[in-house]
Amino acid sequence: MQSLMVSVVSFIAGVKDRLTSEKGAVATEYGLLIALVAFAIIAGAIVFGDALGDWFAALGATVGGWATTP
């Protein structure tokens, strides 16, 4: 029974050490997160691109009208 406890404790210590020493995993996770954000921005630009362009064109025309009004 004691050898089982020693094995479990050493396994937990090994896992704990491995989790604290893996700096590459954090960089990989950040890379995946950045890729997901970039994908969301690109997908949003594709889906809403025409509507957003029309909205900014109308806004620009409105603001341009303010500049020419005395």
PQR file with spaces between the fields and no chain letter, atoms N, CA, C, O and H, PARSE charges and radii, in Angstrom:
ATOM       1  N    MET     1       0.816   -1.191    0.000 -0.4000 1.5000
ATOM       2  CA   MET     1       0.000    0.000    0.000 -0.0000 2.0000
ATOM       3  C    MET     1       0.865    1.262    0.000  0.5500 1.7000
ATOM       4  O    MET     1       0.536    2.258   -0.644 -0.5500 1.4000
ATOM       5  N    GLN     2       1.970    1.197    0.732 -0.4000 1.5000
ATOM       6  CA   GLN     2       2.841    2.359    0.811 -0.0000 2.0000
ATOM       7  C    GLN     2       3.487    2.654   -0.539  0.5500 1.7000
ATOM       8  O    GLN     2       3.681    3.817   -0.892 -0.5500 1.4000
ATOM       9  H    GLN     2       2.237    0.388    1.255  0.4000 1.0000
ATOM      10  N    SER     3       3.822    1.613   -1.293 -0.4000 1.5000
ATOM      11  CA   SER     3       4.425    1.838   -2.603 -0.0000 2.0000
ATOM      12  C    SER     3       3.420    2.480   -3.561  0.5500 1.7000
ATOM      13  O    SER     3       3.804    3.267   -4.427 -0.5500 1.4000
ATOM      14  H    SER     3       3.665    0.668   -1.006  0.4000 1.0000
ATOM      15  N    LEU     4       2.142    2.150   -3.410 -0.4000 1.5000
ATOM      16  CA   LEU     4       1.108    2.785   -4.225 -0.0000 2.0000
ATOM      17  C    LEU     4       1.013    4.272   -3.906  0.5500 1.7000
ATOM      18  O    LEU     4       0.895    5.098   -4.811 -0.5500 1.4000
ATOM      19  H    LEU     4       1.830    1.512   -2.707  0.4000 1.0000
ATOM      20  N    MET     5       1.066    4.611   -2.624 -0.4000 1.5000
ATOM      21  CA   MET     5       1.009    6.017   -2.214 -0.0000 2.0000
ATOM      22  C    MET     5       2.214    6.788   -2.746  0.5500 1.7000
ATOM      23  O    MET     5       2.081    7.924   -3.201 -0.5500 1.4000
ATOM      24  H    MET     5       1.162    3.940   -1.889  0.4000 1.0000
ATOM      25  N    VAL     6       3.382    6.169   -2.687 -0.4000 1.5000
ATOM      26  CA   VAL     6       4.588    6.814   -3.200 -0.0000 2.0000
ATOM      27  C    VAL     6       4.465    7.024   -4.703  0.5500 1.7000
ATOM      28  O    VAL     6       4.863    8.067   -5.221 -0.5500 1.4000
ATOM      29  H    VAL     6       3.490    5.246   -2.317  0.4000 1.0000
ATOM      30  N    SER     7       3.918    6.043   -5.398 -0.4000 1.5000
ATOM      31  CA   SER     7       3.734    6.174   -6.846 -0.0000 2.0000
ATOM      32  C    SER     7       2.759    7.292   -7.183  0.5500 1.7000
ATOM      33  O    SER     7       3.008    8.076   -8.099 -0.5500 1.4000
ATOM      34  H    SER     7       3.595    5.196   -4.976  0.4000 1.0000
ATOM      35  N    VAL     8       1.655    7.371   -6.455 -0.4000 1.5000
ATOM      36  CA   VAL     8       0.655    8.415   -6.704 -0.0000 2.0000
ATOM      37  C    VAL     8       1.241    9.787   -6.405  0.5500 1.7000
ATOM      38  O    VAL     8       1.053   10.724   -7.181 -0.5500 1.4000
ATOM      39  H    VAL     8       1.452    6.734   -5.711  0.4000 1.0000
ATOM      40  N    VAL     9       1.942    9.914   -5.299 -0.4000 1.5000
ATOM      41  CA   VAL     9       2.532   11.203   -4.935 -0.0000 2.0000
ATOM      42  C    VAL     9       3.583   11.619   -5.956  0.5500 1.7000
ATOM      43  O    VAL     9       3.645   12.789   -6.332 -0.5500 1.4000
ATOM      44  H    VAL     9       2.095    9.154   -4.668  0.4000 1.0000
ATOM      45  N    SER    10       4.406   10.684   -6.409 -0.4000 1.5000
ATOM      46  CA   SER    10       5.424   11.047   -7.404 -0.0000 2.0000
ATOM      47  C    SER    10       4.778   11.382   -8.746  0.5500 1.7000
ATOM      48  O    SER    10       5.266   12.255   -9.463 -0.5500 1.4000
ATOM      49  H    SER    10       4.355    9.733   -6.104  0.4000 1.0000
ATOM      50  N    PHE    11       3.681   10.695   -9.095 -0.4000 1.5000
ATOM      51  CA   PHE    11       2.965   11.021  -10.329 -0.0000 2.0000
ATOM      52  C    PHE    11       2.394   12.435  -10.255  0.5500 1.7000
ATOM      53  O    PHE    11       2.524   13.207  -11.206 -0.5500 1.4000
ATOM      54  H    PHE    11       3.284    9.986   -8.513  0.4000 1.0000
ATOM      55  N    ILE    12       1.770   12.775   -9.144 -0.4000 1.5000
ATOM      56  CA   ILE    12       1.193   14.118   -8.974 -0.0000 2.0000
ATOM      57  C    ILE    12       2.292   15.173   -9.005  0.5500 1.7000
ATOM      58  O    ILE    12       2.118   16.233   -9.605 -0.5500 1.4000
ATOM      59  H    ILE    12       1.664   12.149   -8.372  0.4000 1.0000
ATOM      60  N    ALA    13       3.418   14.890   -8.365 -0.4000 1.5000
ATOM      61  CA   ALA    13       4.531   15.841   -8.384 -0.0000 2.0000
ATOM      62  C    ALA    13       5.067   16.022   -9.799  0.5500 1.7000
ATOM      63  O    ALA    13       5.402   17.138  -10.198 -0.5500 1.4000
ATOM      64  H    ALA    13       3.560   14.029   -7.878  0.4000 1.0000
ATOM      65  N    GLY    14       5.151   14.933  -10.559 -0.4000 1.5000
ATOM      66  CA   GLY    14       5.619   15.031  -11.944 -0.0000 2.0000
ATOM      67  C    GLY    14       4.678   15.833  -12.812  0.5500 1.7000
ATOM      68  O    GLY    14       5.120   16.655  -13.615 -0.5500 1.4000
ATOM      69  H    GLY    14       4.879   14.027  -10.235  0.4000 1.0000
ATOM      70  N    VAL    15       3.373   15.604  -12.659 -0.4000 1.5000
ATOM      71  CA   VAL    15       2.385   16.364  -13.434 -0.0000 2.0000
ATOM      72  C    VAL    15       2.435   17.837  -13.051  0.5500 1.7000
ATOM      73  O    VAL    15       2.383   18.712  -13.916 -0.5500 1.4000
ATOM      74  H    VAL    15       3.014   14.937  -12.007  0.4000 1.0000
ATOM      75  N    LYS    16       2.536   18.107  -11.759 -0.4000 1.5000
ATOM      76  CA   LYS    16       2.597   19.495  -11.287 -0.0000 2.0000
ATOM      77  C    LYS    16       3.834   20.203  -11.846  0.5500 1.7000
ATOM      78  O    LYS    16       3.752   21.351  -12.283 -0.5500 1.4000
ATOM      79  H    LYS    16       2.579   17.396  -11.057  0.4000 1.0000
ATOM      80  N    ASP    17       4.971   19.519  -11.831 -0.4000 1.5000
ATOM      81  CA   ASP    17       6.200   20.095  -12.370 -0.0000 2.0000
ATOM      82  C    ASP    17       6.081   20.332  -13.872  0.5500 1.7000
ATOM      83  O    ASP    17       6.542   21.352  -14.385 -0.5500 1.4000
ATOM      84  H    ASP    17       5.038   18.586  -11.477  0.4000 1.0000
ATOM      85  N    ARG    18       5.468   19.394  -14.567 -0.4000 1.5000
ATOM      86  CA   ARG    18       5.312   19.526  -16.022 -0.0000 2.0000
ATOM      87  C    ARG    18       4.405   20.702  -16.371  0.5500 1.7000
ATOM      88  O    ARG    18       4.674   21.434  -17.323 -0.5500 1.4000
ATOM      89  H    ARG    18       5.094   18.565  -14.150  0.4000 1.0000
ATOM      90  N    LEU    19       3.341   20.883  -15.610 -0.4000 1.5000
ATOM      91  CA   LEU    19       2.420   21.985  -15.894 -0.0000 2.0000
ATOM      92  C    LEU    19       3.055   23.343  -15.627  0.5500 1.7000
ATOM      93  O    LEU    19       2.768   24.308  -16.334 -0.5500 1.4000
ATOM      94  H    LEU    19       3.122   20.288  -14.836  0.4000 1.0000
ATOM      95  N    THR    20       3.905   23.429  -14.628 -0.4000 1.5000
ATOM      96  CA   THR    20       4.532   24.713  -14.323 -0.0000 2.0000
ATOM      97  C    THR    20       5.705   25.026  -15.241  0.5500 1.7000
ATOM      98  O    THR    20       6.086   26.189  -15.371 -0.5500 1.4000
ATOM      99  H    THR    20       4.138   22.644  -14.053  0.4000 1.0000
ATOM     100  N    SER    21       6.290   24.006  -15.885 -0.4000 1.5000
ATOM     101  CA   SER    21       7.475   24.251  -16.702 -0.0000 2.0000
ATOM     102  C    SER    21       7.181   24.347  -18.194  0.5500 1.7000
ATOM     103  O    SER    21       8.109   24.554  -18.976 -0.5500 1.4000
ATOM     104  H    SER    21       5.981   23.061  -15.779  0.4000 1.0000
ATOM     105  N    GLU    22       5.935   24.206  -18.618 -0.4000 1.5000
ATOM     106  CA   GLU    22       5.613   24.249  -20.044 -0.0000 2.0000
ATOM     107  C    GLU    22       5.293   25.677  -20.476  0.5500 1.7000
ATOM     108  O    GLU    22       4.138   26.101  -20.448 -0.5500 1.4000
ATOM     109  H    GLU    22       5.181   24.038  -17.982  0.4000 1.0000
ATOM     110  N    LYS    23       6.314   26.401  -20.869 -0.4000 1.5000
ATOM     111  CA   LYS    23       6.113   27.765  -21.344 -0.0000 2.0000
ATOM     112  C    LYS    23       5.723   27.780  -22.813  0.5500 1.7000
ATOM     113  O    LYS    23       5.078   28.724  -23.268 -0.5500 1.4000
ATOM     114  H    LYS    23       7.253   26.057  -20.892  0.4000 1.0000
ATOM     115  N    GLY    24       6.098   26.765  -23.552 -0.4000 1.5000
ATOM     116  CA   GLY    24       5.751   26.682  -24.963 -0.0000 2.0000
ATOM     117  C    GLY    24       4.261   26.516  -25.179  0.5500 1.7000
ATOM     118  O    GLY    24       3.723   26.982  -26.183 -0.5500 1.4000
ATOM     119  H    GLY    24       6.623   25.998  -23.182  0.4000 1.0000
ATOM     120  N    ALA    25       3.588   25.856  -24.248 -0.4000 1.5000
ATOM     121  CA   ALA    25       2.148   25.661  -24.376 -0.0000 2.0000
ATOM     122  C    ALA    25       1.424   26.996  -24.279  0.5500 1.7000
ATOM     123  O    ALA    25       0.433   27.213  -24.975 -0.5500 1.4000
ATOM     124  H    ALA    25       4.026   25.477  -23.432  0.4000 1.0000
ATOM     125  N    VAL    26       1.900   27.881  -23.437 -0.4000 1.5000
ATOM     126  CA   VAL    26       1.265   29.191  -23.298 -0.0000 2.0000
ATOM     127  C    VAL    26       1.409   29.977  -24.593  0.5500 1.7000
ATOM     128  O    VAL    26       0.456   30.618  -25.036 -0.5500 1.4000
ATOM     129  H    VAL    26       2.705   27.706  -22.872  0.4000 1.0000
ATOM     130  N    ALA    27       2.573   29.937  -25.196 -0.4000 1.5000
ATOM     131  CA   ALA    27       2.788   30.642  -26.458 -0.0000 2.0000
ATOM     132  C    ALA    27       1.898   30.063  -27.552  0.5500 1.7000
ATOM     133  O    ALA    27       1.369   30.804  -28.381 -0.5500 1.4000
ATOM     134  H    ALA    27       3.347   29.416  -24.835  0.4000 1.0000
ATOM     135  N    THR    28       1.734   28.757  -27.558 -0.4000 1.5000
ATOM     136  CA   THR    28       0.857   28.123  -28.542 -0.0000 2.0000
ATOM     137  C    THR    28      -0.582   28.545  -28.335  0.5500 1.7000
ATOM     138  O    THR    28      -1.295   28.821  -29.300 -0.5500 1.4000
ATOM     139  H    THR    28       2.164   28.155  -26.885  0.4000 1.0000
ATOM     140  N    GLU    29      -1.015   28.598  -27.089 -0.4000 1.5000
ATOM     141  CA   GLU    29      -2.389   29.011  -26.799 -0.0000 2.0000
ATOM     142  C    GLU    29      -2.617   30.460  -27.215  0.5500 1.7000
ATOM     143  O    GLU    29      -3.664   30.783  -27.776 -0.5500 1.4000
ATOM     144  H    GLU    29      -0.436   28.374  -26.305  0.4000 1.0000
ATOM     145  N    TYR    30      -1.654   31.333  -26.949 -0.4000 1.5000
ATOM     146  CA   TYR    30      -1.789   32.722  -27.386 -0.0000 2.0000
ATOM     147  C    TYR    30      -1.823   32.816  -28.905  0.5500 1.7000
ATOM     148  O    TYR    30      -2.579   33.611  -29.464 -0.5500 1.4000
ATOM     149  H    TYR    30      -0.803   31.071  -26.494  0.4000 1.0000
ATOM     150  N    GLY    31      -1.018   32.018  -29.566 -0.4000 1.5000
ATOM     151  CA   GLY    31      -1.027   32.003  -31.030 -0.0000 2.0000
ATOM     152  C    GLY    31      -2.375   31.571  -31.579  0.5500 1.7000
ATOM     153  O    GLY    31      -2.882   32.166  -32.530 -0.5500 1.4000
ATOM     154  H    GLY    31      -0.404   31.372  -29.112  0.4000 1.0000
ATOM     155  N    LEU    32      -2.959   30.536  -30.984 -0.4000 1.5000
ATOM     156  CA   LEU    32      -4.288   30.091  -31.416 -0.0000 2.0000
ATOM     157  C    LEU    32      -5.347   31.152  -31.143  0.5500 1.7000
ATOM     158  O    LEU    32      -6.252   31.350  -31.952 -0.5500 1.4000
ATOM     159  H    LEU    32      -2.547   30.052  -30.212  0.4000 1.0000
ATOM     160  N    LEU    33      -5.237   31.834  -30.007 -0.4000 1.5000
ATOM     161  CA   LEU    33      -6.188   32.895  -29.678 -0.0000 2.0000
ATOM     162  C    LEU    33      -6.084   34.052  -30.666  0.5500 1.7000
ATOM     163  O    LEU    33      -7.104   34.587  -31.100 -0.5500 1.4000
ATOM     164  H    LEU    33      -4.502   31.674  -29.350  0.4000 1.0000
ATOM     165  N    ILE    34      -4.873   34.439  -31.024 -0.4000 1.5000
ATOM     166  CA   ILE    34      -4.673   35.514  -32.000 -0.0000 2.0000
ATOM     167  C    ILE    34      -5.216   35.100  -33.361  0.5500 1.7000
ATOM     168  O    ILE    34      -5.816   35.913  -34.063 -0.5500 1.4000
ATOM     169  H    ILE    34      -4.044   34.004  -30.672  0.4000 1.0000
ATOM     170  N    ALA    35      -5.008   33.840  -33.737 -0.4000 1.5000
ATOM     171  CA   ALA    35      -5.544   33.352  -35.016 -0.0000 2.0000
ATOM     172  C    ALA    35      -7.065   33.375  -35.014  0.5500 1.7000
ATOM     173  O    ALA    35      -7.676   33.710  -36.029 -0.5500 1.4000
ATOM     174  H    ALA    35      -4.520   33.180  -33.166  0.4000 1.0000
ATOM     175  N    LEU    36      -7.685   33.026  -33.895 -0.4000 1.5000
ATOM     176  CA   LEU    36      -9.147   33.048  -33.795 -0.0000 2.0000
ATOM     177  C    LEU    36      -9.681   34.472  -33.899  0.5500 1.7000
ATOM     178  O    LEU    36     -10.683   34.706  -34.576 -0.5500 1.4000
ATOM     179  H    LEU    36      -7.188   32.754  -33.071  0.4000 1.0000
ATOM     180  N    VAL    37      -9.031   35.420  -33.243 -0.4000 1.5000
ATOM     181  CA   VAL    37      -9.459   36.821  -33.320 -0.0000 2.0000
ATOM     182  C    VAL    37      -9.292   37.345  -34.739  0.5500 1.7000
ATOM     183  O    VAL    37     -10.171   38.041  -35.248 -0.5500 1.4000
ATOM     184  H    VAL    37      -8.218   35.230  -32.694  0.4000 1.0000
ATOM     185  N    ALA    38      -8.185   37.022  -35.380 -0.4000 1.5000
ATOM     186  CA   ALA    38      -7.974   37.457  -36.765 -0.0000 2.0000
ATOM     187  C    ALA    38      -9.029   36.861  -37.687  0.5500 1.7000
ATOM     188  O    ALA    38      -9.539   37.546  -38.573 -0.5500 1.4000
ATOM     189  H    ALA    38      -7.471   36.456  -34.968  0.4000 1.0000
ATOM     190  N    PHE    39      -9.359   35.588  -37.484 -0.4000 1.5000
ATOM     191  CA   PHE    39     -10.401   34.948  -38.288 -0.0000 2.0000
ATOM     192  C    PHE    39     -11.746   35.633  -38.079  0.5500 1.7000
ATOM     193  O    PHE    39     -12.484   35.843  -39.042 -0.5500 1.4000
ATOM     194  H    PHE    39      -8.945   35.031  -36.764  0.4000 1.0000
ATOM     195  N    ALA    40     -12.080   35.987  -36.835 -0.4000 1.5000
ATOM     196  CA   ALA    40     -13.349   36.658  -36.550 -0.0000 2.0000
ATOM     197  C    ALA    40     -13.403   38.031  -37.210  0.5500 1.7000
ATOM     198  O    ALA    40     -14.448   38.424  -37.728 -0.5500 1.4000
ATOM     199  H    ALA    40     -11.480   35.817  -36.053  0.4000 1.0000
ATOM     200  N    ILE    41     -12.298   38.764  -37.198 -0.4000 1.5000
ATOM     201  CA   ILE    41     -12.262   40.085  -37.834 -0.0000 2.0000
ATOM     202  C    ILE    41     -12.425   39.954  -39.341  0.5500 1.7000
ATOM     203  O    ILE    41     -13.183   40.708  -39.952 -0.5500 1.4000
ATOM     204  H    ILE    41     -11.449   38.445  -36.777  0.4000 1.0000
ATOM     205  N    ILE    42     -11.730   39.014  -39.936 -0.4000 1.5000
ATOM     206  CA   ILE    42     -11.833   38.817  -41.388 -0.0000 2.0000
ATOM     207  C    ILE    42     -13.234   38.358  -41.771  0.5500 1.7000
ATOM     208  O    ILE    42     -13.798   38.843  -42.752 -0.5500 1.4000
ATOM     209  H    ILE    42     -11.115   38.401  -39.439  0.4000 1.0000
ATOM     210  N    ALA    43     -13.801   37.427  -41.004 -0.4000 1.5000
ATOM     211  CA   ALA    43     -15.158   36.950  -41.296 -0.0000 2.0000
ATOM     212  C    ALA    43     -16.168   38.078  -41.153  0.5500 1.7000
ATOM     213  O    ALA    43     -17.087   38.190  -41.965 -0.5500 1.4000
ATOM     214  H    ALA    43     -13.343   37.034  -40.207  0.4000 1.0000
ATOM     215  N    GLY    44     -16.013   38.910  -40.136 -0.4000 1.5000
ATOM     216  CA   GLY    44     -16.912   40.049  -39.958 -0.0000 2.0000
ATOM     217  C    GLY    44     -16.792   41.049  -41.089  0.5500 1.7000
ATOM     218  O    GLY    44     -17.794   41.605  -41.539 -0.5500 1.4000
ATOM     219  H    GLY    44     -15.266   38.818  -39.477  0.4000 1.0000
ATOM     220  N    ALA    45     -15.583   41.279  -41.547 -0.4000 1.5000
ATOM     221  CA   ALA    45     -15.383   42.209  -42.663 -0.0000 2.0000
ATOM     222  C    ALA    45     -16.008   41.669  -43.942  0.5500 1.7000
ATOM     223  O    ALA    45     -16.549   42.434  -44.740 -0.5500 1.4000
ATOM     224  H    ALA    45     -14.769   40.827  -41.182  0.4000 1.0000
ATOM     225  N    ILE    46     -15.936   40.361  -44.142 -0.4000 1.5000
ATOM     226  CA   ILE    46     -16.540   39.765  -45.337 -0.0000 2.0000
ATOM     227  C    ILE    46     -18.060   39.822  -45.252  0.5500 1.7000
ATOM     228  O    ILE    46     -18.724   40.183  -46.223 -0.5500 1.4000
ATOM     229  H    ILE    46     -15.496   39.740  -43.494  0.4000 1.0000
ATOM     230  N    VAL    47     -18.611   39.468  -44.097 -0.4000 1.5000
ATOM     231  CA   VAL    47     -20.069   39.418  -43.946 -0.0000 2.0000
ATOM     232  C    VAL    47     -20.679   40.812  -43.967  0.5500 1.7000
ATOM     233  O    VAL    47     -21.672   41.043  -44.657 -0.5500 1.4000
ATOM     234  H    VAL    47     -18.072   39.174  -43.308  0.4000 1.0000
ATOM     235  N    PHE    48     -20.100   41.739  -43.221 -0.4000 1.5000
ATOM     236  CA   PHE    48     -20.680   43.069  -43.087 -0.0000 2.0000
ATOM     237  C    PHE    48     -20.000   44.116  -43.953  0.5500 1.7000
ATOM     238  O    PHE    48     -20.300   45.303  -43.819 -0.5500 1.4000
ATOM     239  H    PHE    48     -19.293   41.552  -42.660  0.4000 1.0000
ATOM     240  N    GLY    49     -19.105   43.720  -44.824 -0.4000 1.5000
ATOM     241  CA   GLY    49     -18.301   44.668  -45.594 -0.0000 2.0000
ATOM     242  C    GLY    49     -19.106   45.636  -46.425  0.5500 1.7000
ATOM     243  O    GLY    49     -18.879   46.843  -46.345 -0.5500 1.4000
ATOM     244  H    GLY    49     -18.861   42.757  -44.933  0.4000 1.0000
ATOM     245  N    ASP    50     -20.044   45.147  -47.224 -0.4000 1.5000
ATOM     246  CA   ASP    50     -20.820   46.029  -48.097 -0.0000 2.0000
ATOM     247  C    ASP    50     -21.712   46.966  -47.290  0.5500 1.7000
ATOM     248  O    ASP    50     -21.773   48.162  -47.575 -0.5500 1.4000
ATOM     249  H    ASP    50     -20.228   44.166  -47.289  0.4000 1.0000
ATOM     250  N    ALA    51     -22.400   46.433  -46.288 -0.4000 1.5000
ATOM     251  CA   ALA    51     -23.284   47.256  -45.465 -0.0000 2.0000
ATOM     252  C    ALA    51     -22.481   48.307  -44.703  0.5500 1.7000
ATOM     253  O    ALA    51     -22.905   49.456  -44.574 -0.5500 1.4000
ATOM     254  H    ALA    51     -22.350   45.462  -46.056  0.4000 1.0000
ATOM     255  N    LEU    52     -21.326   47.904  -44.203 -0.4000 1.5000
ATOM     256  CA   LEU    52     -20.487   48.846  -43.464 -0.0000 2.0000
ATOM     257  C    LEU    52     -19.929   49.924  -44.388  0.5500 1.7000
ATOM     258  O    LEU    52     -19.844   51.090  -44.002 -0.5500 1.4000
ATOM     259  H    LEU    52     -20.981   46.971  -44.307  0.4000 1.0000
ATOM     260  N    GLY    53     -19.549   49.542  -45.599 -0.4000 1.5000
ATOM     261  CA   GLY    53     -19.067   50.522  -46.576 -0.0000 2.0000
ATOM     262  C    GLY    53     -20.149   51.521  -46.956  0.5500 1.7000
ATOM     263  O    GLY    53     -19.879   52.716  -47.080 -0.5500 1.4000
ATOM     264  H    GLY    53     -19.617   48.595  -45.913  0.4000 1.0000
ATOM     265  N    ASP    54     -21.377   51.035  -47.141 -0.4000 1.5000
ATOM     266  CA   ASP    54     -22.489   51.938  -47.448 -0.0000 2.0000
ATOM     267  C    ASP    54     -22.762   52.887  -46.289  0.5500 1.7000
ATOM     268  O    ASP    54     -23.033   54.069  -46.498 -0.5500 1.4000
ATOM     269  H    ASP    54     -21.596   50.065  -47.040  0.4000 1.0000
ATOM     270  N    TRP    55     -22.689   52.366  -45.067 -0.4000 1.5000
ATOM     271  CA   TRP    55     -22.944   53.200  -43.893 -0.0000 2.0000
ATOM     272  C    TRP    55     -21.895   54.306  -43.772  0.5500 1.7000
ATOM     273  O    TRP    55     -22.236   55.457  -43.503 -0.5500 1.4000
ATOM     274  H    TRP    55     -22.469   51.405  -44.897  0.4000 1.0000
ATOM     275  N    PHE    56     -20.624   53.961  -43.968 -0.4000 1.5000
ATOM     276  CA   PHE    56     -19.571   54.972  -43.894 -0.0000 2.0000
ATOM     277  C    PHE    56     -19.671   55.970  -45.047  0.5500 1.7000
ATOM     278  O    PHE    56     -19.353   57.145  -44.868 -0.5500 1.4000
ATOM     279  H    PHE    56     -20.347   53.025  -44.187  0.4000 1.0000
ATOM     280  N    ALA    57     -20.104   55.526  -46.221 -0.4000 1.5000
ATOM     281  CA   ALA    57     -20.287   56.450  -47.344 -0.0000 2.0000
ATOM     282  C    ALA    57     -21.391   57.452  -47.028  0.5500 1.7000
ATOM     283  O    ALA    57     -21.244   58.643  -47.302 -0.5500 1.4000
ATOM     284  H    ALA    57     -20.363   54.571  -46.367  0.4000 1.0000
ATOM     285  N    ALA    58     -22.494   56.980  -46.454 -0.4000 1.5000
ATOM     286  CA   ALA    58     -23.584   57.885  -46.068 -0.0000 2.0000
ATOM     287  C    ALA    58     -23.132   58.836  -44.968  0.5500 1.7000
ATOM     288  O    ALA    58     -23.471   60.020  -44.986 -0.5500 1.4000
ATOM     289  H    ALA    58     -22.613   56.012  -46.231  0.4000 1.0000
ATOM     290  N    LEU    59     -22.374   58.325  -44.021 -0.4000 1.5000
ATOM     291  CA   LEU    59     -21.860   59.171  -42.945 -0.0000 2.0000
ATOM     292  C    LEU    59     -20.910   60.225  -43.498  0.5500 1.7000
ATOM     293  O    LEU    59     -20.954   61.384  -43.086 -0.5500 1.4000
ATOM     294  H    LEU    59     -22.098   57.364  -44.006  0.4000 1.0000
ATOM     295  N    GLY    60     -20.056   59.826  -44.424 -0.4000 1.5000
ATOM     296  CA   GLY    60     -19.132   60.783  -45.043 -0.0000 2.0000
ATOM     297  C    GLY    60     -19.865   61.856  -45.819  0.5500 1.7000
ATOM     298  O    GLY    60     -19.468   63.021  -45.795 -0.5500 1.4000
ATOM     299  H    GLY    60     -20.020   58.884  -44.759  0.4000 1.0000
ATOM     300  N    ALA    61     -20.936   61.476  -46.512 -0.4000 1.5000
ATOM     301  CA   ALA    61     -21.719   62.466  -47.249 -0.0000 2.0000
ATOM     302  C    ALA    61     -22.392   63.439  -46.293  0.5500 1.7000
ATOM     303  O    ALA    61     -22.463   64.637  -46.567 -0.5500 1.4000
ATOM     304  H    ALA    61     -21.259   60.530  -46.532  0.4000 1.0000
ATOM     305  N    THR    62     -22.885   62.927  -45.175 -0.4000 1.5000
ATOM     306  CA   THR    62     -23.525   63.794  -44.181 -0.0000 2.0000
ATOM     307  C    THR    62     -22.521   64.760  -43.575  0.5500 1.7000
ATOM     308  O    THR    62     -22.798   65.954  -43.461 -0.5500 1.4000
ATOM     309  H    THR    62     -22.827   61.954  -44.952  0.4000 1.0000
ATOM     310  N    VAL    63     -21.382   64.265  -43.195 -0.4000 1.5000
ATOM     311  CA   VAL    63     -20.350   65.118  -42.596 -0.0000 2.0000
ATOM     312  C    VAL    63     -19.816   66.098  -43.639  0.5500 1.7000
ATOM     313  O    VAL    63     -19.535   67.251  -43.313 -0.5500 1.4000
ATOM     314  H    VAL    63     -21.157   63.295  -43.287  0.4000 1.0000
ATOM     315  N    GLY    64     -19.674   65.658  -44.878 -0.4000 1.5000
ATOM     316  CA   GLY    64     -19.239   66.556  -45.950 -0.0000 2.0000
ATOM     317  C    GLY    64     -20.242   67.675  -46.176  0.5500 1.7000
ATOM     318  O    GLY    64     -19.861   68.798  -46.505 -0.5500 1.4000
ATOM     319  H    GLY    64     -19.902   64.721  -45.143  0.4000 1.0000
ATOM     320  N    GLY    65     -21.520   67.371  -46.000 -0.4000 1.5000
ATOM     321  CA   GLY    65     -22.554   68.399  -46.112 -0.0000 2.0000
ATOM     322  C    GLY    65     -22.449   69.438  -45.011  0.5500 1.7000
ATOM     323  O    GLY    65     -22.772   70.605  -45.231 -0.5500 1.4000
ATOM     324  H    GLY    65     -21.829   66.459  -45.733  0.4000 1.0000
ATOM     325  N    TRP    66     -22.010   69.042  -43.852 -0.4000 1.5000
ATOM     326  CA   TRP    66     -21.844   69.991  -42.755 -0.0000 2.0000
ATOM     327  C    TRP    66     -20.750   71.006  -43.072  0.5500 1.7000
ATOM     328  O    TRP    66     -20.855   72.175  -42.700 -0.5500 1.4000
ATOM     329  H    TRP    66     -21.747   68.094  -43.672  0.4000 1.0000
ATOM     330  N    ALA    67     -19.715   70.562  -43.751 -0.4000 1.5000
ATOM     331  CA   ALA    67     -18.583   71.446  -44.037 -0.0000 2.0000
ATOM     332  C    ALA    67     -18.946   72.496  -45.079  0.5500 1.7000
ATOM     333  O    ALA    67     -18.395   73.597  -45.053 -0.5500 1.4000
ATOM     334  H    ALA    67     -19.630   69.613  -44.053  0.4000 1.0000
ATOM     335  N    THR    68     -19.861   72.183  -45.997 -0.4000 1.5000
ATOM     336  CA   THR    68     -20.203   73.142  -47.045 -0.0000 2.0000
ATOM     337  C    THR    68     -21.363   74.048  -46.656  0.5500 1.7000
ATOM     338  O    THR    68     -21.623   75.039  -47.338 -0.5500 1.4000
ATOM     339  H    THR    68     -20.308   71.289  -46.018  0.4000 1.0000
ATOM     340  N    THR    69     -22.060   73.728  -45.579 -0.4000 1.5000
ATOM     341  CA   THR    69     -23.180   74.563  -45.136 -0.0000 2.0000
ATOM     342  C    THR    69     -22.633   75.783  -44.405  0.5500 1.7000
ATOM     343  O    THR    69     -21.835   75.646  -43.478 -0.5500 1.4000
ATOM     344  H    THR    69     -21.849   72.922  -45.025  0.4000 1.0000
ATOM     345  N    PRO    70     -23.066   76.999  -44.827 -0.5600 1.5000
ATOM     346  CA   PRO    70     -22.532   78.212  -44.171  0.2800 2.0000
ATOM     347  C    PRO    70     -23.074   78.419  -42.784  0.5500 1.7000
ATOM     348  O    PRO    70     -22.715   79.391  -42.119 -0.5500 1.4000
